Amino acid sequence: MRLRVSLTDSKTLHGMIQSVGKIANKCIIRFSQSTFDIIVTGSDAPEGVQIWSQVMTNALFKPDVLRIESNFNDQINLEVATETFLHALKSSINAVDVIIRLAKRDRDPLLNFTIGNSTVNGARLEISQEVLIRVLRPAEISRIREPECPVPDACIYLPRLHKIRRVAERMQSLSDTITVSANRAHELKLSIEKDEVKIETTWRDLDHPDLEIMTQARHGRAESEYRSVRLDMKSFMRFLSSSVVETKSITSICENHCAIFYVYIGEEDSGSGVMTFFLPAVEV
């Protein structure tokens, strides 16, 4: 097994891992020739939240310095602590060049970061960071499955996540859960209801993705009728931290089952990548 890559977009990868770190203290990173994946399974995050992220390899790493070799279809799966990975990535931001390679210290596998910078006099300065990892066997990876969800009942483009967060923060102290609702009339609603308190905020004139055509054909309800899912408030707030990498986001609501949030990395039509967050419904 061999891994040697040159990281060209430390800022984006740092933002992705920062978002993951708000939800879980460890994650799986997967290197392959075509894609780079970040996975958090339901057992590694509170309230069963899952993250399945995929970015094109050439969006993060230099194509001509790319060595990813293994007996598992040239795919390398590693479990890493988000905190230590973040520390190394933070040191890499604004570096002249960053080489990441698979190495060992004694018998412990690790990712070695060689981070190159220039001094004010133009001399080269290198620092090294080590991130302990666990190499996952193919048998372990084969047991990891992306969650199966029903056909969405509603899909809608979201306002910028930092705007949603400002609204949700005001609701957070009043309720442990939050209801996310959307309809086919271009509306999104956040609401809480507890004891005698009921608060809701509605955004209007939002766009629908192409998937909405499928849901319109499947469901004969009125356009103004909302489809809803109740979520754990803390999990929802942690998801909203992904605004650090967001350019555009979509939610798909599977009523009373889950909410799926797609956070695009780079422009949506560039195909660079997307972070997908699965938040299960809270039983009423």
N, C-alpha and C positions, 0 to 999 in steps of 0.2 A: 504494500500500500504506500503510495507516494502522493504528496500534496505540496505544491508550490504555486502560489498565485501572487499577483501584484495588485493590491487594492488601489483603485483610482477614485473612489467616491466614499471616503471615510465618513463624511457628514451624513449621507443618507443611511448608510448601514448603522451608524451610531444612533440615529433617530429611530430606526426600526427596533433595534435592541432596547433602546430606552423605553419605547412603547410596550414591548414585551415584558420588560422588567417591572412595569407597574402592575402586571397581572401575575407573573410567575417568577420564582427565583432560579429557575433553570429552563432550558429549552433545547431542542434538537436543531442542529444546523446541518444542512445537507448540501454537499458540493457535487456538482456534475458538470459535464461539458457544456450543457445548454442552459441550466437553471441553477439558482441558489435558493434554497428553501429554509424557512424558519418555522418550526412546529412546536406548539404547546398542546399537550394532550389534556383531556379532562381530568385526569388523575393528578396532574401537576399544577393545577390552578384552582382557586376557590370557586365554589358554586358551579363547577363543571364547565367553566368557560374554556373554549378551545381557540387556538390561533393557527391558521394555515396560511403562510405567506410564501409567495414565489416571485422572484425577480430574475430577469434574464441575466445570465452570468456576465455577458459583456457590458451590462449596465453598471456593474460594480468593479469588475476586474479587467485588467489589460489582456486582450485576446492573444497577443503574441508572447505573453509570459504566463502560460496556463498549463500546469501539469497536474492532472487529476487522474490517478490510476489506482484501480483496485480490482479484485477478483469478483466484485459484485457490480458488474456492468459499468465499471469506472465511476461508481457512485460511492461517496464517503459520507457516512452518517456519524455525527459526533454529538454527545451530550455535553453541554457547557453551562457553567454558572453565569447568569446574566450580569452579575455585579463585576466579576473579574474581566469578563469579555468587554463590558462597557469601559472599564478603566483603560484597557489597551487601546480601544477604539478612540477614546478621548485624546490619548496621546498622539494618535495618528492624524487627527484633524489638522489641516494646513501643512502637513509634512510634504517634502519634495517627492518622496517615494516610500511605499510601504510594501514589504514582502512578508507574506504569511506562509509558513511551512509547517508540516507535521514533523514533530521531533519527539525525543524522549529525554527525561531526566531520571537517571537510574533506570527503573522499570516503568516509570509513570509517563504515559503519553501526554503530550501537550502541543499547543499551537505556539510557535515562536514568531513574534512580530519583530522584524528588523525595520526600524523607522529612521529614515534618512532626512536630515535637515541641513540647512546652510547657516553658518554664522554670519555676523555682520561683515566679516572680512572675506566672505565667500568660501571659507573652508568647509568641508563636509563634516557633519557631526552625526553619529549614529547612536541610537539607544535601542535596547532590546527589552521586550516585554514577553513574559511567559504566561500562558493561560492553561491551567490543567483541564483535561478533558477526559471523557470516557468514550471509547470507540464502541459503537453499537454493532452487534452482529446482525447478519441478514435475517436470522430467525426472529430477533427482537423487532426489527423494522417491519417484518411481514405481519406482525400482530397490530400494528398501528394503522388505523383506518380513519379517513376523514368522515365526520358524522353524516349520516343519511338524514335528509330533511324532506318533508313533503313539498309539493309545488307551492311556491309563495302565494299568499292571498293578496298581497299588495307590495309594490316596489316603487321606490321614489328616491330621487336625488336629495341629499341632505343639504341644509345650510352649512356654512363652515362650522367645523366642530367646536372651535373656541366660542362661537356664539351659542351653540347648544349648551356648552359647559357652563356658561354664565347663568343661563336659565336654570339648569339642573342644580347648580350649587345653592340656589335660593330654596329649592325644594328639599335638599338633602337632609336638613336638620329636622324636617317635619315628617319624613316617612322613610322606611327601610326599603320600599319598593317604588318603582316608577312605571307607568304604563306608556308605551310608545304605540301610537296609532297613525295610520295613513289611509287615505282613500284614493279613488281614481279621479277626484276633482282637484288634484294638485295640492293637497293639503297634508301637513304633518302636525301631529299634536302630541305634546308631552303633558301628562297629568298625574297628580297624586290625590289620594282620597283616604283620609284617616279620621276616625271619630266624626267630628262635625266640621272638619276642614276639607275643602276641595279646591285645588288650584290647577289651572290648565293654561297652557300657552300654545298657540296655533301659528304655524307659518303657512302662507298661501303662495300661490303662483309658482310652485316648484315644478320641475320637469320630471317626467317619467322615463325610465330607460326602455329599451325595446322589449324587454321581458314583460313589460306591462301588457303588451298585445296578447301574449299567451294567457295572462290571468284574466283579461277581459273576456276572452273567448271561453274560459273555463267557468267563470262565475257570472251569474245573471243579476247580481245585486245592483242597486242604484249607485251611480258614480259618487254620490255624497256620503254613502255609508262607509263608516270606518271599520277597518280590521285592526285588531289590537293584540298586544302581548304585554304581560306584566313581567318586569325584570327586577333582579336584585339591584338596588341603588348603588351599592359599592362597586359591583362589577361594571355597571353602566358608566360610572364616573372613571373607573380605570380605563375602560375602552376609550373614552373621550380624550385621554392623554395622547392618543395617536395623532392628534392634530399637529404634532411636530413634524410629521412627514406628509401630511395630507395635501393633495391638490384638489381632489374631488372624491366624494363619498356617496355610496348608495346603501340604502337599507332594504332588505326583503323581509317581510313579516309573514311568518307562518303562524296563523292565529292560535293562541294558547299553547304553542309548541316551542317556538324560539324566534329570535331575531338574528338575522345575518347581516353583518356590516362589512362592506367592501370599501377599503381605503386605498385609493390608487397612488402608486409611487410614480412621480413624474406625471406627464399629461396622459389622460385616459387613452387617447388614440395612439400613443407611442408604443403601447404594449410592453413598457419596461417592467411593470410588475404590480402586484396588488397584495395588500394584507387583508385577510379574511378572518373576521371575528365571529364566532358562534356563541351566542348568549342564550342559555336555556330559559324557558319560562319558569316563573315562580308559581307554585300552586296556590290558587286562591283559597 
